[in-house]
Amino acid sequence: MAVLNTCDIVIGEIIVEGVLNFPWILIIVGFPYVVVSQWKVDDSLTYHFMKGFCEELRNGKDASSSLCANMLQMF
């Protein structure tokens, strides 16, 4: 799993084959999950969010369920 916390990393360069960006390259080379933010985020909130996300993963939830559960806990 790769987690990227930068809002501009998902903006890709349009080439003949389509949009090429860093997250897509990670998927191509074999990362099963790539989590990215598409907006500017506060560093402190990101830390708490990712801490909760990782705790959910360690408790045996899959990535999607971990994200959902942690989002609900933060709001």
mmCIF file of the N, C-alpha and C atoms, coordinates in Angstrom:
data_MODEL
# 
_entry.id   MODEL 
# 
loop_
_atom_site.group_PDB 
_atom_site.id 
_atom_site.type_symbol 
_atom_site.label_atom_id 
_atom_site.label_alt_id 
_atom_site.label_comp_id 
_atom_site.label_asym_id 
_atom_site.label_entity_id 
_atom_site.label_seq_id 
_atom_site.pdbx_PDB_ins_code 
_atom_site.Cartn_x 
_atom_site.Cartn_y 
_atom_site.Cartn_z 
_atom_site.occupancy 
_atom_site.B_iso_or_equiv 
_atom_site.pdbx_formal_charge 
_atom_site.auth_seq_id 
_atom_site.auth_comp_id 
_atom_site.auth_asym_id 
_atom_site.auth_atom_id 
_atom_site.pdbx_PDB_model_num 
ATOM 1   N N  . MET A 1 1  ? 0.844   -1.170 0.000   1.00 0.00 ? 1  MET A N  1 
ATOM 2   C CA . MET A 1 1  ? 0.000   0.000  0.000   1.00 0.00 ? 1  MET A CA 1 
ATOM 3   C C  . MET A 1 1  ? 0.889   1.231  0.000   1.00 0.00 ? 1  MET A C  1 
ATOM 4   N N  . ALA A 1 2  ? 0.519   2.199  -0.794  1.00 0.00 ? 2  ALA A N  1 
ATOM 5   C CA . ALA A 1 2  ? 1.212   3.485  -0.813  1.00 0.00 ? 2  ALA A CA 1 
ATOM 6   C C  . ALA A 1 2  ? 0.216   4.562  -0.399  1.00 0.00 ? 2  ALA A C  1 
ATOM 7   N N  . VAL A 1 3  ? 0.639   5.454  0.476   1.00 0.00 ? 3  VAL A N  1 
ATOM 8   C CA . VAL A 1 3  ? -0.195  6.572  0.908   1.00 0.00 ? 3  VAL A CA 1 
ATOM 9   C C  . VAL A 1 3  ? 0.550   7.851  0.562   1.00 0.00 ? 3  VAL A C  1 
ATOM 10  N N  . LEU A 1 4  ? -0.085  8.686  -0.267  1.00 0.00 ? 4  LEU A N  1 
ATOM 11  C CA . LEU A 1 4  ? 0.538   9.927  -0.731  1.00 0.00 ? 4  LEU A CA 1 
ATOM 12  C C  . LEU A 1 4  ? -0.267  11.103 -0.203  1.00 0.00 ? 4  LEU A C  1 
ATOM 13  N N  . ASN A 1 5  ? 0.378   11.978 0.523   1.00 0.00 ? 5  ASN A N  1 
ATOM 14  C CA . ASN A 1 5  ? -0.295  13.127 1.103   1.00 0.00 ? 5  ASN A CA 1 
ATOM 15  C C  . ASN A 1 5  ? 0.217   14.394 0.429   1.00 0.00 ? 5  ASN A C  1 
ATOM 16  N N  . THR A 1 6  ? -0.195  14.575 -0.773  1.00 0.00 ? 6  THR A N  1 
ATOM 17  C CA . THR A 1 6  ? 0.135   15.799 -1.489  1.00 0.00 ? 6  THR A CA 1 
ATOM 18  C C  . THR A 1 6  ? -0.934  16.038 -2.534  1.00 0.00 ? 6  THR A C  1 
ATOM 19  N N  . CYS A 1 7  ? -1.469  17.229 -2.580  1.00 0.00 ? 7  CYS A N  1 
ATOM 20  C CA . CYS A 1 7  ? -2.641  17.478 -3.407  1.00 0.00 ? 7  CYS A CA 1 
ATOM 21  C C  . CYS A 1 7  ? -2.341  17.517 -4.901  1.00 0.00 ? 7  CYS A C  1 
ATOM 22  N N  . ASP A 1 8  ? -1.127  17.817 -5.290  1.00 0.00 ? 8  ASP A N  1 
ATOM 23  C CA . ASP A 1 8  ? -0.832  17.959 -6.712  1.00 0.00 ? 8  ASP A CA 1 
ATOM 24  C C  . ASP A 1 8  ? -0.293  16.689 -7.360  1.00 0.00 ? 8  ASP A C  1 
ATOM 25  N N  . ILE A 1 9  ? -0.067  15.630 -6.582  1.00 0.00 ? 9  ILE A N  1 
ATOM 26  C CA . ILE A 1 9  ? 0.540   14.423 -7.133  1.00 0.00 ? 9  ILE A CA 1 
ATOM 27  C C  . ILE A 1 9  ? -0.416  13.688 -8.076  1.00 0.00 ? 9  ILE A C  1 
ATOM 28  N N  . VAL A 1 10 ? -1.726  13.893 -7.922  1.00 0.00 ? 10 VAL A N  1 
ATOM 29  C CA . VAL A 1 10 ? -2.678  13.187 -8.771  1.00 0.00 ? 10 VAL A CA 1 
ATOM 30  C C  . VAL A 1 10 ? -2.920  13.902 -10.091 1.00 0.00 ? 10 VAL A C  1 
ATOM 31  N N  . ILE A 1 11 ? -2.399  15.110 -10.228 1.00 0.00 ? 11 ILE A N  1 
ATOM 32  C CA . ILE A 1 11 ? -2.536  15.825 -11.490 1.00 0.00 ? 11 ILE A CA 1 
ATOM 33  C C  . ILE A 1 11 ? -1.535  15.222 -12.458 1.00 0.00 ? 11 ILE A C  1 
ATOM 34  N N  . GLY A 1 12 ? -2.035  14.747 -13.559 1.00 0.00 ? 12 GLY A N  1 
ATOM 35  C CA . GLY A 1 12 ? -1.160  14.041 -14.483 1.00 0.00 ? 12 GLY A CA 1 
ATOM 36  C C  . GLY A 1 12 ? -0.851  14.830 -15.729 1.00 0.00 ? 12 GLY A C  1 
ATOM 37  N N  . GLU A 1 13 ? 0.120   14.325 -16.438 1.00 0.00 ? 13 GLU A N  1 
ATOM 38  C CA . GLU A 1 13 ? 0.495   14.882 -17.728 1.00 0.00 ? 13 GLU A CA 1 
ATOM 39  C C  . GLU A 1 13 ? -0.280  14.119 -18.795 1.00 0.00 ? 13 GLU A C  1 
ATOM 40  N N  . ILE A 1 14 ? -0.955  14.834 -19.666 1.00 0.00 ? 14 ILE A N  1 
ATOM 41  C CA . ILE A 1 14 ? -1.726  14.191 -20.721 1.00 0.00 ? 14 ILE A CA 1 
ATOM 42  C C  . ILE A 1 14 ? -0.775  13.834 -21.855 1.00 0.00 ? 14 ILE A C  1 
ATOM 43  N N  . ILE A 1 15 ? -0.710  12.537 -22.150 1.00 0.00 ? 15 ILE A N  1 
ATOM 44  C CA . ILE A 1 15 ? 0.129   12.044 -23.231 1.00 0.00 ? 15 ILE A CA 1 
ATOM 45  C C  . ILE A 1 15 ? -0.741  11.221 -24.174 1.00 0.00 ? 15 ILE A C  1 
ATOM 46  N N  . VAL A 1 16 ? -0.168  10.700 -25.214 1.00 0.00 ? 16 VAL A N  1 
ATOM 47  C CA . VAL A 1 16 ? -0.934  9.954  -26.216 1.00 0.00 ? 16 VAL A CA 1 
ATOM 48  C C  . VAL A 1 16 ? -1.709  8.804  -25.576 1.00 0.00 ? 16 VAL A C  1 
ATOM 49  N N  . GLU A 1 17 ? -1.099  8.105  -24.623 1.00 0.00 ? 17 GLU A N  1 
ATOM 50  C CA . GLU A 1 17 ? -1.737  6.960  -23.986 1.00 0.00 ? 17 GLU A CA 1 
ATOM 51  C C  . GLU A 1 17 ? -2.795  7.358  -22.955 1.00 0.00 ? 17 GLU A C  1 
ATOM 52  N N  . GLY A 1 18 ? -2.891  8.621  -22.589 1.00 0.00 ? 18 GLY A N  1 
ATOM 53  C CA . GLY A 1 18 ? -3.847  9.072  -21.583 1.00 0.00 ? 18 GLY A CA 1 
ATOM 54  C C  . GLY A 1 18 ? -3.153  9.902  -20.533 1.00 0.00 ? 18 GLY A C  1 
ATOM 55  N N  . VAL A 1 19 ? -3.710  9.889  -19.357 1.00 0.00 ? 19 VAL A N  1 
ATOM 56  C CA . VAL A 1 19 ? -3.145  10.669 -18.256 1.00 0.00 ? 19 VAL A CA 1 
ATOM 57  C C  . VAL A 1 19 ? -2.143  9.794  -17.509 1.00 0.00 ? 19 VAL A C  1 
ATOM 58  N N  . LEU A 1 20 ? -0.945  10.307 -17.354 1.00 0.00 ? 20 LEU A N  1 
ATOM 59  C CA . LEU A 1 20 ? 0.095   9.592  -16.632 1.00 0.00 ? 20 LEU A CA 1 
ATOM 60  C C  . LEU A 1 20 ? 0.395   10.375 -15.358 1.00 0.00 ? 20 LEU A C  1 
ATOM 61  N N  . ASN A 1 21 ? 0.205   9.739  -14.209 1.00 0.00 ? 21 ASN A N  1 
ATOM 62  C CA . ASN A 1 21 ? 0.533   10.395 -12.951 1.00 0.00 ? 21 ASN A CA 1 
ATOM 63  C C  . ASN A 1 21 ? 1.139   9.383  -11.992 1.00 0.00 ? 21 ASN A C  1 
ATOM 64  N N  . PHE A 1 22 ? 1.709   9.862  -10.930 1.00 0.00 ? 22 PHE A N  1 
ATOM 65  C CA . PHE A 1 22 ? 2.459   9.021  -10.009 1.00 0.00 ? 22 PHE A CA 1 
ATOM 66  C C  . PHE A 1 22 ? 1.622   7.907  -9.392  1.00 0.00 ? 22 PHE A C  1 
ATOM 67  N N  . PRO A 1 23 ? 0.397   8.179  -8.898  1.00 0.00 ? 23 PRO A N  1 
ATOM 68  C CA . PRO A 1 23 ? -0.387  7.074  -8.329  1.00 0.00 ? 23 PRO A CA 1 
ATOM 69  C C  . PRO A 1 23 ? -0.647  5.955  -9.340  1.00 0.00 ? 23 PRO A C  1 
ATOM 70  N N  . TRP A 1 24 ? -0.925  6.307  -10.572 1.00 0.00 ? 24 TRP A N  1 
ATOM 71  C CA . TRP A 1 24 ? -1.187  5.301  -11.594 1.00 0.00 ? 24 TRP A CA 1 
ATOM 72  C C  . TRP A 1 24 ? 0.064   4.442  -11.834 1.00 0.00 ? 24 TRP A C  1 
ATOM 73  N N  . ILE A 1 25 ? 1.216   5.056  -11.814 1.00 0.00 ? 25 ILE A N  1 
ATOM 74  C CA . ILE A 1 25 ? 2.466   4.314  -11.992 1.00 0.00 ? 25 ILE A CA 1 
ATOM 75  C C  . ILE A 1 25 ? 2.637   3.308  -10.850 1.00 0.00 ? 25 ILE A C  1 
ATOM 76  N N  . LEU A 1 26 ? 2.294   3.690  -9.609  1.00 0.00 ? 26 LEU A N  1 
ATOM 77  C CA . LEU A 1 26 ? 2.405   2.768  -8.485  1.00 0.00 ? 26 LEU A CA 1 
ATOM 78  C C  . LEU A 1 26 ? 1.502   1.549  -8.670  1.00 0.00 ? 26 LEU A C  1 
ATOM 79  N N  . ILE A 1 27 ? 0.312   1.764  -9.204  1.00 0.00 ? 27 ILE A N  1 
ATOM 80  C CA . ILE A 1 27 ? -0.592  0.648  -9.471  1.00 0.00 ? 27 ILE A CA 1 
ATOM 81  C C  . ILE A 1 27 ? -0.004  -0.261 -10.546 1.00 0.00 ? 27 ILE A C  1 
ATOM 82  N N  . ILE A 1 28 ? 0.544   0.333  -11.590 1.00 0.00 ? 28 ILE A N  1 
ATOM 83  C CA . ILE A 1 28 ? 1.134   -0.449 -12.683 1.00 0.00 ? 28 ILE A CA 1 
ATOM 84  C C  . ILE A 1 28 ? 2.271   -1.335 -12.184 1.00 0.00 ? 28 ILE A C  1 
ATOM 85  N N  . VAL A 1 29 ? 3.098   -0.820 -11.270 1.00 0.00 ? 29 VAL A N  1 
ATOM 86  C CA . VAL A 1 29 ? 4.239   -1.604 -10.797 1.00 0.00 ? 29 VAL A CA 1 
ATOM 87  C C  . VAL A 1 29 ? 3.867   -2.593 -9.691  1.00 0.00 ? 29 VAL A C  1 
ATOM 88  N N  . GLY A 1 30 ? 2.597   -2.624 -9.289  1.00 0.00 ? 30 GLY A N  1 
ATOM 89  C CA . GLY A 1 30 ? 2.169   -3.693 -8.408  1.00 0.00 ? 30 GLY A CA 1 
ATOM 90  C C  . GLY A 1 30 ? 1.643   -3.344 -7.033  1.00 0.00 ? 30 GLY A C  1 
ATOM 91  N N  . PHE A 1 31 ? 1.532   -2.069 -6.693  1.00 0.00 ? 31 PHE A N  1 
ATOM 92  C CA . PHE A 1 31 ? 0.947   -1.736 -5.397  1.00 0.00 ? 31 PHE A CA 1 
ATOM 93  C C  . PHE A 1 31 ? -0.534  -2.103 -5.430  1.00 0.00 ? 31 PHE A C  1 
ATOM 94  N N  . PRO A 1 32 ? -1.011  -2.889 -4.455  1.00 0.00 ? 32 PRO A N  1 
ATOM 95  C CA . PRO A 1 32 ? -2.417  -3.290 -4.481  1.00 0.00 ? 32 PRO A CA 1 
ATOM 96  C C  . PRO A 1 32 ? -3.367  -2.141 -4.132  1.00 0.00 ? 32 PRO A C  1 
ATOM 97  N N  . TYR A 1 33 ? -2.889  -1.195 -3.327  1.00 0.00 ? 33 TYR A N  1 
ATOM 98  C CA . TYR A 1 33 ? -3.696  -0.040 -2.933  1.00 0.00 ? 33 TYR A CA 1 
ATOM 99  C C  . TYR A 1 33 ? -2.851  1.219  -3.002  1.00 0.00 ? 33 TYR A C  1 
ATOM 100 N N  . VAL A 1 34 ? -3.459  2.289  -3.493  1.00 0.00 ? 34 VAL A N  1 
ATOM 101 C CA . VAL A 1 34 ? -2.810  3.599  -3.486  1.00 0.00 ? 34 VAL A CA 1 
ATOM 102 C C  . VAL A 1 34 ? -3.832  4.585  -2.929  1.00 0.00 ? 34 VAL A C  1 
ATOM 103 N N  . VAL A 1 35 ? -3.496  5.207  -1.820  1.00 0.00 ? 35 VAL A N  1 
ATOM 104 C CA . VAL A 1 35 ? -4.382  6.175  -1.176  1.00 0.00 ? 35 VAL A CA 1 
ATOM 105 C C  . VAL A 1 35 ? -3.776  7.559  -1.377  1.00 0.00 ? 35 VAL A C  1 
ATOM 106 N N  . VAL A 1 36 ? -4.550  8.469  -1.971  1.00 0.00 ? 36 VAL A N  1 
ATOM 107 C CA . VAL A 1 36 ? -4.052  9.822  -2.221  1.00 0.00 ? 36 VAL A CA 1 
ATOM 108 C C  . VAL A 1 36 ? -5.118  10.837 -1.823  1.00 0.00 ? 36 VAL A C  1 
ATOM 109 N N  . SER A 1 37 ? -4.677  12.020 -1.472  1.00 0.00 ? 37 SER A N  1 
ATOM 110 C CA . SER A 1 37 ? -5.616  13.118 -1.253  1.00 0.00 ? 37 SER A CA 1 
ATOM 111 C C  . SER A 1 37 ? -5.578  13.999 -2.498  1.00 0.00 ? 37 SER A C  1 
ATOM 112 N N  . GLN A 1 38 ? -6.728  14.523 -2.835  1.00 0.00 ? 38 GLN A N  1 
ATOM 113 C CA . GLN A 1 38 ? -6.810  15.382 -4.013  1.00 0.00 ? 38 GLN A CA 1 
ATOM 114 C C  . GLN A 1 38 ? -7.042  16.839 -3.636  1.00 0.00 ? 38 GLN A C  1 
ATOM 115 N N  . TRP A 1 39 ? -6.821  17.160 -2.396  1.00 0.00 ? 39 TRP A N  1 
ATOM 116 C CA . TRP A 1 39 ? -7.007  18.521 -1.922  1.00 0.00 ? 39 TRP A CA 1 
ATOM 117 C C  . TRP A 1 39 ? -5.982  18.823 -0.841  1.00 0.00 ? 39 TRP A C  1 
ATOM 118 N N  . LYS A 1 40 ? -5.796  20.068 -0.549  1.00 0.00 ? 40 LYS A N  1 
ATOM 119 C CA . LYS A 1 40 ? -4.859  20.450 0.500   1.00 0.00 ? 40 LYS A CA 1 
ATOM 120 C C  . LYS A 1 40 ? -5.434  20.034 1.848   1.00 0.00 ? 40 LYS A C  1 
ATOM 121 N N  . VAL A 1 41 ? -4.584  19.457 2.683   1.00 0.00 ? 41 VAL A N  1 
ATOM 122 C CA . VAL A 1 41 ? -5.031  18.976 3.982   1.00 0.00 ? 41 VAL A CA 1 
ATOM 123 C C  . VAL A 1 41 ? -4.123  19.503 5.081   1.00 0.00 ? 41 VAL A C  1 
ATOM 124 N N  . ASP A 1 42 ? -4.692  19.660 6.254   1.00 0.00 ? 42 ASP A N  1 
ATOM 125 C CA . ASP A 1 42 ? -3.953  20.111 7.422   1.00 0.00 ? 42 ASP A CA 1 
ATOM 126 C C  . ASP A 1 42 ? -3.055  18.967 7.922   1.00 0.00 ? 42 ASP A C  1 
ATOM 127 N N  . ASP A 1 43 ? -1.803  19.271 8.203   1.00 0.00 ? 43 ASP A N  1 
ATOM 128 C CA . ASP A 1 43 ? -0.851  18.238 8.620   1.00 0.00 ? 43 ASP A CA 1 
ATOM 129 C C  . ASP A 1 43 ? -1.283  17.525 9.901   1.00 0.00 ? 43 ASP A C  1 
ATOM 130 N N  . SER A 1 44 ? -1.757  18.266 10.881  1.00 0.00 ? 44 SER A N  1 
ATOM 131 C CA . SER A 1 44 ? -2.156  17.670 12.153  1.00 0.00 ? 44 SER A CA 1 
ATOM 132 C C  . SER A 1 44 ? -3.357  16.740 11.966  1.00 0.00 ? 44 SER A C  1 
ATOM 133 N N  . LEU A 1 45 ? -4.351  17.181 11.218  1.00 0.00 ? 45 LEU A N  1 
ATOM 134 C CA . LEU A 1 45 ? -5.522  16.341 10.965  1.00 0.00 ? 45 LEU A CA 1 
ATOM 135 C C  . LEU A 1 45 ? -5.142  15.112 10.155  1.00 0.00 ? 45 LEU A C  1 
ATOM 136 N N  . THR A 1 46 ? -4.232  15.278 9.207   1.00 0.00 ? 46 THR A N  1 
ATOM 137 C CA . THR A 1 46 ? -3.782  14.143 8.411   1.00 0.00 ? 46 THR A CA 1 
ATOM 138 C C  . THR A 1 46 ? -3.098  13.110 9.280   1.00 0.00 ? 46 THR A C  1 
ATOM 139 N N  . TYR A 1 47 ? -2.274  13.579 10.210  1.00 0.00 ? 47 TYR A N  1 
ATOM 140 C CA . TYR A 1 47 ? -1.604  12.655 11.129  1.00 0.00 ? 47 TYR A CA 1 
ATOM 141 C C  . TYR A 1 47 ? -2.628  11.821 11.893  1.00 0.00 ? 47 TYR A C  1 
ATOM 142 N N  . HIS A 1 48 ? -3.637  12.476 12.478  1.00 0.00 ? 48 HIS A N  1 
ATOM 143 C CA . HIS A 1 48 ? -4.642  11.764 13.259  1.00 0.00 ? 48 HIS A CA 1 
ATOM 144 C C  . HIS A 1 48 ? -5.475  10.832 12.382  1.00 0.00 ? 48 HIS A C  1 
ATOM 145 N N  . PHE A 1 49 ? -5.776  11.289 11.184  1.00 0.00 ? 49 PHE A N  1 
ATOM 146 C CA . PHE A 1 49 ? -6.541  10.450 10.263  1.00 0.00 ? 49 PHE A CA 1 
ATOM 147 C C  . PHE A 1 49 ? -5.760  9.196  9.892   1.00 0.00 ? 49 PHE A C  1 
ATOM 148 N N  . MET A 1 50 ? -4.493  9.362  9.522   1.00 0.00 ? 50 MET A N  1 
ATOM 149 C CA . MET A 1 50 ? -3.681  8.222  9.102   1.00 0.00 ? 50 MET A CA 1 
ATOM 150 C C  . MET A 1 50 ? -3.388  7.282  10.274  1.00 0.00 ? 50 MET A C  1 
ATOM 151 N N  . LYS A 1 51 ? -3.247  7.836  11.474  1.00 0.00 ? 51 LYS A N  1 
ATOM 152 C CA . LYS A 1 51 ? -3.033  6.998  12.659  1.00 0.00 ? 51 LYS A CA 1 
ATOM 153 C C  . LYS A 1 51 ? -4.243  6.089  12.869  1.00 0.00 ? 51 LYS A C  1 
ATOM 154 N N  . GLY A 1 52 ? -5.435  6.665  12.799  1.00 0.00 ? 52 GLY A N  1 
ATOM 155 C CA . GLY A 1 52 ? -6.654  5.871  12.948  1.00 0.00 ? 52 GLY A CA 1 
ATOM 156 C C  . GLY A 1 52 ? -6.831  4.870  11.825  1.00 0.00 ? 52 GLY A C  1 
ATOM 157 N N  . PHE A 1 53 ? -6.498  5.275  10.614  1.00 0.00 ? 53 PHE A N  1 
ATOM 158 C CA . PHE A 1 53 ? -6.592  4.391  9.452   1.00 0.00 ? 53 PHE A CA 1 
ATOM 159 C C  . PHE A 1 53 ? -5.691  3.177  9.639   1.00 0.00 ? 53 PHE A C  1 
ATOM 160 N N  . CYS A 1 54 ? -4.462  3.402  10.046  1.00 0.00 ? 54 CYS A N  1 
ATOM 161 C CA . CYS A 1 54 ? -3.510  2.296  10.249  1.00 0.00 ? 54 CYS A CA 1 
ATOM 162 C C  . CYS A 1 54 ? -3.945  1.393  11.397  1.00 0.00 ? 54 CYS A C  1 
ATOM 163 N N  . GLU A 1 55 ? -4.533  1.968  12.446  1.00 0.00 ? 55 GLU A N  1 
ATOM 164 C CA . GLU A 1 55 ? -5.031  1.153  13.550  1.00 0.00 ? 55 GLU A CA 1 
ATOM 165 C C  . GLU A 1 55 ? -6.148  0.228  13.079  1.00 0.00 ? 55 GLU A C  1 
ATOM 166 N N  . GLU A 1 56 ? -7.036  0.756  12.248  1.00 0.00 ? 56 GLU A N  1 
ATOM 167 C CA . GLU A 1 56 ? -8.115  -0.072 11.699  1.00 0.00 ? 56 GLU A CA 1 
ATOM 168 C C  . GLU A 1 56 ? -7.546  -1.202 10.850  1.00 0.00 ? 56 GLU A C  1 
ATOM 169 N N  . LEU A 1 57 ? -6.511  -0.913 10.056  1.00 0.00 ? 57 LEU A N  1 
ATOM 170 C CA . LEU A 1 57 ? -5.873  -1.951 9.251   1.00 0.00 ? 57 LEU A CA 1 
ATOM 171 C C  . LEU A 1 57 ? -5.261  -3.033 10.142  1.00 0.00 ? 57 LEU A C  1 
ATOM 172 N N  . ARG A 1 58 ? -4.591  -2.606 11.198  1.00 0.00 ? 58 ARG A N  1 
ATOM 173 C CA . ARG A 1 58 ? -3.979  -3.573 12.127  1.00 0.00 ? 58 ARG A CA 1 
ATOM 174 C C  . ARG A 1 58 ? -5.030  -4.428 12.826  1.00 0.00 ? 58 ARG A C  1 
ATOM 175 N N  . ASN A 1 59 ? -6.236  -3.893 12.978  1.00 0.00 ? 59 ASN A N  1 
ATOM 176 C CA . ASN A 1 59 ? -7.313  -4.656 13.610  1.00 0.00 ? 59 ASN A CA 1 
ATOM 177 C C  . ASN A 1 59 ? -7.992  -5.619 12.639  1.00 0.00 ? 59 ASN A C  1 
ATOM 178 N N  . GLY A 1 60 ? -7.469  -5.695 11.415  1.00 0.00 ? 60 GLY A N  1 
ATOM 179 C CA . GLY A 1 60 ? -7.958  -6.700 10.476  1.00 0.00 ? 60 GLY A CA 1 
ATOM 180 C C  . GLY A 1 60 ? -8.943  -6.224 9.426   1.00 0.00 ? 60 GLY A C  1 
ATOM 181 N N  . LYS A 1 61 ? -9.288  -4.948 9.423   1.00 0.00 ? 61 LYS A N  1 
ATOM 182 C CA . LYS A 1 61 ? -10.202 -4.446 8.398   1.00 0.00 ? 61 LYS A CA 1 
ATOM 183 C C  . LYS A 1 61 ? -9.450  -4.240 7.091   1.00 0.00 ? 61 LYS A C  1 
ATOM 184 N N  . ASP A 1 62 ? -10.168 -4.322 5.978   1.00 0.00 ? 62 ASP A N  1 
ATOM 185 C CA . ASP A 1 62 ? -9.542  -4.035 4.692   1.00 0.00 ? 62 ASP A CA 1 
ATOM 186 C C  . ASP A 1 62 ? -9.405  -2.521 4.530   1.00 0.00 ? 62 ASP A C  1 
ATOM 187 N N  . ALA A 1 63 ? -8.717  -2.096 3.482   1.00 0.00 ? 63 ALA A N  1 
ATOM 188 C CA . ALA A 1 63 ? -8.408  -0.673 3.306   1.00 0.00 ? 63 ALA A CA 1 
ATOM 189 C C  . ALA A 1 63 ? -9.664  0.180  3.189   1.00 0.00 ? 63 ALA A C  1 
ATOM 190 N N  . SER A 1 64 ? -10.630 -0.277 2.408   1.00 0.00 ? 64 SER A N  1 
ATOM 191 C CA . SER A 1 64 ? -11.852 0.506  2.209   1.00 0.00 ? 64 SER A CA 1 
ATOM 192 C C  . SER A 1 64 ? -12.633 0.661  3.513   1.00 0.00 ? 64 SER A C  1 
ATOM 193 N N  . SER A 1 65 ? -12.794 -0.427 4.247   1.00 0.00 ? 65 SER A N  1 
ATOM 194 C CA . SER A 1 65 ? -13.509 -0.370 5.524   1.00 0.00 ? 65 SER A CA 1 
ATOM 195 C C  . SER A 1 65 ? -12.758 0.474  6.545   1.00 0.00 ? 65 SER A C  1 
ATOM 196 N N  . SER A 1 66 ? -11.432 0.404  6.514   1.00 0.00 ? 66 SER A N  1 
ATOM 197 C CA . SER A 1 66 ? -10.613 1.196  7.444   1.00 0.00 ? 66 SER A CA 1 
ATOM 198 C C  . SER A 1 66 ? -10.776 2.691  7.174   1.00 0.00 ? 66 SER A C  1 
ATOM 199 N N  . LEU A 1 67 ? -10.759 3.070  5.896   1.00 0.00 ? 67 LEU A N  1 
ATOM 200 C CA . LEU A 1 67 ? -10.975 4.476  5.548   1.00 0.00 ? 67 LEU A CA 1 
ATOM 201 C C  . LEU A 1 67 ? -12.340 4.950  5.979   1.00 0.00 ? 67 LEU A C  1 
ATOM 202 N N  . CYS A 1 68 ? -13.363 4.160  5.682   1.00 0.00 ? 68 CYS A N  1 
ATOM 203 C CA . CYS A 1 68 ? -14.732 4.538  6.008   1.00 0.00 ? 68 CYS A CA 1 
ATOM 204 C C  . CYS A 1 68 ? -14.918 4.674  7.518   1.00 0.00 ? 68 CYS A C  1 
ATOM 205 N N  . ALA A 1 69 ? -14.468 3.678  8.281   1.00 0.00 ? 69 ALA A N  1 
ATOM 206 C CA . ALA A 1 69 ? -14.619 3.700  9.726   1.00 0.00 ? 69 ALA A CA 1 
ATOM 207 C C  . ALA A 1 69 ? -13.901 4.897  10.333  1.00 0.00 ? 69 ALA A C  1 
ATOM 208 N N  . ASN A 1 70 ? -12.715 5.182  9.840   1.00 0.00 ? 70 ASN A N  1 
ATOM 209 C CA . ASN A 1 70 ? -11.953 6.301  10.393  1.00 0.00 ? 70 ASN A CA 1 
ATOM 210 C C  . ASN A 1 70 ? -12.569 7.641  10.020  1.00 0.00 ? 70 ASN A C  1 
ATOM 211 N N  . MET A 1 71 ? -13.095 7.766  8.814   1.00 0.00 ? 71 MET A N  1 
ATOM 212 C CA . MET A 1 71 ? -13.765 9.006  8.414   1.00 0.00 ? 71 MET A CA 1 
ATOM 213 C C  . MET A 1 71 ? -14.958 9.273  9.331   1.00 0.00 ? 71 MET A C  1 
ATOM 214 N N  . LEU A 1 72 ? -15.732 8.233  9.623   1.00 0.00 ? 72 LEU A N  1 
ATOM 215 C CA . LEU A 1 72 ? -16.901 8.412  10.484  1.00 0.00 ? 72 LEU A CA 1 
ATOM 216 C C  . LEU A 1 72 ? -16.493 8.794  11.900  1.00 0.00 ? 72 LEU A C  1 
ATOM 217 N N  . GLN A 1 73 ? -15.379 8.283  12.387  1.00 0.00 ? 73 GLN A N  1 
ATOM 218 C CA . GLN A 1 73 ? -14.909 8.620  13.741  1.00 0.00 ? 73 GLN A CA 1 
ATOM 219 C C  . GLN A 1 73 ? -14.435 10.070 13.818  1.00 0.00 ? 73 GLN A C  1 
ATOM 220 N N  . MET A 1 74 ? -13.911 10.600 12.733  1.00 0.00 ? 74 MET A N  1 
ATOM 221 C CA . MET A 1 74 ? -13.374 11.964 12.763  1.00 0.00 ? 74 MET A CA 1 
ATOM 222 C C  . MET A 1 74 ? -14.454 13.024 12.676  1.00 0.00 ? 74 MET A C  1 
ATOM 223 N N  . PHE A 1 75 ? -15.601 12.675 12.132  1.00 0.00 ? 75 PHE A N  1 
ATOM 224 C CA . PHE A 1 75 ? -16.646 13.691 11.949  1.00 0.00 ? 75 PHE A CA 1 
ATOM 225 C C  . PHE A 1 75 ? -17.731 13.528 12.916  1.00 0.00 ? 75 PHE A C  1 
# 
